[in-house]
Every structure is written in C-alpha cells, then in structure tokens.
Amino acid sequence: MPKCIRVPKPDGERVRGELAASGLLDLNLRIRAEGDFLLMPVTGDAPGFTAEEADFESCGRRIADYRECADIPEDLRPTLPVSFDAIGDVAIVKVPEPLLPYKNEIGRAMMQASSGIRTVMRDAGVKGEFRIRDLEQIAGSGSSETVHKEFGLRICVDPAKVYFNPRLATERRRVASLVKQDETVIDMFAGAAPFGLVMCRHASPGRVYSIDLNPDAEVFARRSIELNRISRIVPITGDASVVIKDLPDADRIIMNLPQTADKFLSCALGKVRRGGTIHLHKMGERADLDCFMEDLRSSMSALGLDMHIAGVSELKTYSPTMSVYVLDIVKD
Ligand SMILES: C[S@@+](CC[C@H](N)C(=O)[O-])C[C@H]1O[C@@H](n2cnc3c(N)ncnc32)[C@H](O)[C@@H]1O
C-alpha cells in the first residue's frame, strides 16, 4: 500500500507545497480527506511526520512507481531503491551493489515513470571537504547542472560541483520563518546559498553572509542571486572560521556541516549577539544525543560562553542507529 502522511486540514496547503518543493509528494496519487485530516501520498520520509499506509486513487497520470516498469530479475526487485532525489530535472539515485548490472535499466524506468526528469545520475556517495556527490549518468542526456525550484525560488546548482540537498527544503523554510526584520545572518557552510535565498524571499534580513570553502559554491550562489533578483546575500569563498572574524556580529548563524560543525561552535558563539540563535546541524548516534548536548554545554561553559539549547529536531535518519539533528542554540 502507498505511504502517506496525515496532515491537519488547516496545514494542508503549506505542507502540500513543502512536499512538492522537496519532491516528496507522490504526484501520481490523489490527496484525500479523512475527517479533520488530509492524507498526502509521499515518495519517501517526510521530516517531522510519521509515515502510514493508505489506499489512494490514481491521478490517471503515468506509471505510479518506476519499480513497476523496471525490467530486472524478480529476486532483485525488493532491493530496488524506494525513493530518489529530484534536483531540478536531474534525478539522483543510490543503486545497491547487486543492482549495479541493471543501473541503466533503473535509470530508464525512472525516466519513463517521472515526467520532468531529463537525466538520471547514480549517486556513489558524498565525498571530501566540499561534500560533493560522485555522480555517474545512467540514463538521459546532458550534464548534472540544473535549476531547482523551491518555494518560488530558482536555485542554480550542479550537485557534481557543489553540495545541495532538496530534502532540507522544510528546514530552510522553518529557519526563514524565524528571521526578523533586518537581522544579520551568517551561513557558515552555505553551499550554493539555498538558506540565504529562501530567507531573502520569505523574510527580510538586513544581510546574509553566505560562506563556503568551495569556489563553485560562490559561482552558483551568484547565478541564483541574479536569477531571483535578490540583493541582500553576500557570497564569500573561504574558510568560515577565518572569514567570520571580519564580519559584523550576527543575530543568527547557520551551521550546516553535520559531521564537524560542532568544532566551530565556539567561533560562532563569539560572533553571535546575546539572544541570537545558532542552528547547529549534527550527525550522530541517536542513543548519544543527550550525552552530546551535555558535553556541548559543559565545553562551552568551560570557555566562558553562556548558551542554552532552545530546541532540537531530527532532520533525517542517516542509518539504522544514526540521525542528523538541528540544535537551536541561543547565546545567553
Ligand atoms: C553539508 S554542505 C551544506 C551546504 C548548504 N548549507 C546546503 O544546505 O545546501 C557543507 C558545506 O560546507 C562547506 N565547507 C566545509 N568546510 C568548510 C569551512 N571550513 N568553511 C566554509 N565552508 C566549508 C563545504 O564545501 C560544503 O559546501
């Protein structure tokens, strides 16, 4: 049975837009009402929601699921990836080892089932300091450079050159909803600046300094800034721990580098104003989260940096035991 999430009716339009923007809404199935709720069919895990199963009417479009039209041995069918990411017109899929001989057939089936996909790339993992994807074309044509639509914005990106995660759309919108008029924001690990773009479209920060070590991140950020006619983002190439020293004090700092961002926290706490917020992304064992937060409090306190953790949310599951979290840290 198809997977879906249960959404209170008043939140329906907002959540539907967020799911569509992040490619998680199953467009082949018709959303339906049940009491005070809407059941929305999804193609993968929607952050913040518990998935359930339900029957849906088909929209009468195309094949509901690429797995139906993939010509592969029956014994391998259960190992077919359930979901894939769509970045603009580029589909990105992780192909498990036993399915590698059928990777082109998987790509073909995905193109047949999904309108709007120009090319399918196999994701061989995110690598190196720039967190860039190792991509191999398995169907379609053209490069992996594309324009991704998110909350009314056009984001220029090439996932082979700069990190981009369409599944963070909801988190970007959440952070944008917290931004107050004229805030100074620093995005320390900004990639192609999607946090800054969403923020400038849906809130009114004074300036957003978008820093990234990868020079291509600045190239794509500048293209999107021009395309969307946004003027308040300042893209900067460099090491955030160095660059940040010359920037004005900030009201908000985003730290989306889940493996190591916590190593830069003292530097961010030195730059954020009292009462300001740091959004620290952290990947770790679910069982160790409380311990990690306690260690963070005591190590910052030992440095004379007063702060408290105002909120924690799980952004995605990474493995059976690990997740990526965002901690909202307020400087006291
Ligand atoms: C997980 S990606 C986040 C990208 C972006 N925030 C997004 O949501 O698409 C982390 C980024 O941090 C950058 N990075 C790694 N170390 C850095 C450093 N010391 N200073 C600035 N950027 C860094 C990488 O190049 C990469 O683009």
Ligand as a Chemical Component Dictionary entry (heavy atoms), coordinates in Angstrom:
data_LIG
# 
_chem_comp.id                   LIG 
_chem_comp.type                 NON-POLYMER 
_chem_comp.pdbx_formal_charge   0 
_chem_comp.three_letter_code    LIG 
# 
loop_
_chem_comp_atom.comp_id 
_chem_comp_atom.atom_id 
_chem_comp_atom.alt_atom_id 
_chem_comp_atom.type_symbol 
_chem_comp_atom.charge 
_chem_comp_atom.model_Cartn_x 
_chem_comp_atom.model_Cartn_y 
_chem_comp_atom.model_Cartn_z 
_chem_comp_atom.pdbx_ordinal 
LIG C1  C1  C 0  26.572 19.884 4.057 1  
LIG S1  S1  S 1  27.127 21.103 2.960 2  
LIG C2  C2  C 0  25.903 22.362 3.258 3  
LIG C3  C3  C 0  25.548 23.195 2.071 4  
LIG C4  C4  C 0  24.344 24.110 2.232 5  
LIG N1  N1  N 0  24.217 24.648 3.563 6  
LIG C5  C5  C 0  23.038 23.479 1.785 7  
LIG O1  O1  O 0  22.099 23.395 2.567 8  
LIG O2  O2  O -1 22.924 23.102 0.617 9  
LIG C6  C6  C 0  28.528 21.712 3.802 10 
LIG C7  C7  C 0  29.321 22.771 3.031 11 
LIG O3  O3  O 0  30.358 23.250 3.902 12 
LIG C8  C8  C 0  31.487 23.582 3.086 13 
LIG N2  N2  N 0  32.645 23.644 3.999 14 
LIG C9  C9  C 0  33.342 22.631 4.569 15 
LIG N3  N3  N 0  34.293 23.118 5.401 16 
LIG C10 C10 C 0  34.181 24.472 5.385 17 
LIG C11 C11 C 0  34.851 25.528 6.041 18 
LIG N4  N4  N 0  35.858 25.310 6.895 19 
LIG N5  N5  N 0  34.459 26.787 5.787 20 
LIG C12 C12 C 0  33.436 27.045 4.912 21 
LIG N6  N6  N 0  32.782 26.082 4.260 22 
LIG C13 C13 C 0  33.131 24.813 4.479 23 
LIG C14 C14 C 0  31.521 22.518 2.020 24 
LIG O4  O4  O 0  32.196 22.952 0.867 25 
LIG C15 C15 C 0  30.008 22.281 1.775 26 
LIG O5  O5  O 0  29.539 23.043 0.689 27 
# 
loop_
_chem_comp_bond.comp_id 
_chem_comp_bond.atom_id_1 
_chem_comp_bond.atom_id_2 
_chem_comp_bond.value_order 
_chem_comp_bond.pdbx_ordinal 
LIG C1  S1  SING 1  
LIG S1  C2  SING 2  
LIG S1  C6  SING 3  
LIG C2  C3  SING 4  
LIG C3  C4  SING 5  
LIG C4  N1  SING 6  
LIG C4  C5  SING 7  
LIG C5  O1  DOUB 8  
LIG C5  O2  SING 9  
LIG C6  C7  SING 10 
LIG C7  O3  SING 11 
LIG C7  C15 SING 12 
LIG O3  C8  SING 13 
LIG C8  N2  SING 14 
LIG C8  C14 SING 15 
LIG N2  C9  SING 16 
LIG N2  C13 SING 17 
LIG C9  N3  DOUB 18 
LIG N3  C10 SING 19 
LIG C10 C11 SING 20 
LIG C10 C13 DOUB 21 
LIG C11 N4  SING 22 
LIG C11 N5  DOUB 23 
LIG N5  C12 SING 24 
LIG C12 N6  DOUB 25 
LIG N6  C13 SING 26 
LIG C14 O4  SING 27 
LIG C14 C15 SING 28 
LIG C15 O5  SING 29 
# 
